[in-house]
């Protein structure tokens, strides 16, 4: 039986933006860790935040709510929020919830 790798959130700074990459399931248990990272980045002055979804294996309704809240926060002046697509789980959650196409998309630099 294989064990799942522990959930983690990586942060990578790039010129003009910061990229946040959760690894694993983003659900009611792990979403607060992602939200905390996003809030800390905004409080420390990062205005342009990108969430890289390529390593997200599952996204529940609490994760969707977090994305919507970040979208609203990113609509403020001098701020933005975008997703790097690539996770089938995220694409499916967005499709089922009617949110496909709602979020800005960003390109990956890696």
QUIZI-V699051 format. One record per residue. N is the residue number from 1. RES is the residue in one letter. SS is DSSP state (H for helix, E for strand, - for the rest). OMEGA is omega in whole degrees, -180 to 180 (999 if undefined). Layout:
BEGIN
N/RES/SS/OMEGA ; N/RES/SS/OMEGA
END
This chain:
BEGIN
1/X/-/-179 ; 2/X/-/179 ; 3/X/-/175 ; 4/X/-/175 ; 5/X/-/179 ; 6/X/-/178 ; 7/X/-/175 ; 8/X/E/177 ; 9/X/E/177 ; 10/X/E/178 ; 11/X/E/180 ; 12/X/E/177 ; 13/X/E/178 ; 14/X/E/179 ; 15/X/-/176 ; 16/X/-/-179 ; 17/X/E/174 ; 18/X/E/-178 ; 19/X/E/180 ; 20/X/E/-178 ; 21/X/E/173 ; 22/X/E/177 ; 23/X/E/177 ; 24/X/E/-179 ; 25/X/E/172 ; 26/X/E/-175 ; 27/X/-/-176 ; 28/X/-/179 ; 29/X/-/-173 ; 30/X/-/-178 ; 31/X/H/179 ; 32/X/H/178 ; 33/X/H/178 ; 34/X/H/180 ; 35/X/H/-180 ; 36/X/H/178 ; 37/X/H/-179 ; 38/X/H/179 ; 39/X/H/179 ; 40/X/H/179 ; 41/X/H/178 ; 42/X/H/-179 ; 43/X/H/-180 ; 44/X/-/172 ; 45/X/-/178 ; 46/X/-/180 ; 47/X/-/-175 ; 48/X/E/-174 ; 49/X/E/178 ; 50/X/E/176 ; 51/X/E/179 ; 52/X/E/-174 ; 53/X/-/-170 ; 54/X/-/-179 ; 55/X/-/177 ; 56/X/E/-176 ; 57/X/E/180 ; 58/X/E/178 ; 59/X/E/179 ; 60/X/-/-176 ; 61/X/H/178 ; 62/X/H/175 ; 63/X/H/176 ; 64/X/H/179 ; 65/X/H/178 ; 66/X/H/178 ; 67/X/H/179 ; 68/X/H/178 ; 69/X/H/178 ; 70/X/H/177 ; 71/X/H/178 ; 72/X/H/179 ; 73/X/H/-180 ; 74/X/H/180 ; 75/X/-/179 ; 76/X/-/178 ; 77/X/-/179 ; 78/X/-/180 ; 79/X/-/173 ; 80/X/E/176 ; 81/X/E/180 ; 82/X/E/179 ; 83/X/E/165 ; 84/X/E/-177 ; 85/X/-/176 ; 86/X/-/180 ; 87/X/-/176 ; 88/X/H/-179 ; 89/X/H/180 ; 90/X/H/179 ; 91/X/H/180 ; 92/X/H/179 ; 93/X/H/178 ; 94/X/H/179 ; 95/X/H/-178 ; 96/X/H/-178 ; 97/X/-/-180 ; 98/X/-/-177 ; 99/X/-/177 ; 100/X/-/179 ; 101/X/-/-177 ; 102/X/-/-175 ; 103/X/-/173 ; 104/X/E/178 ; 105/X/E/178 ; 106/X/-/176 ; 107/X/-/176 ; 108/X/-/176 ; 109/X/-/-179 ; 110/X/-/999
END
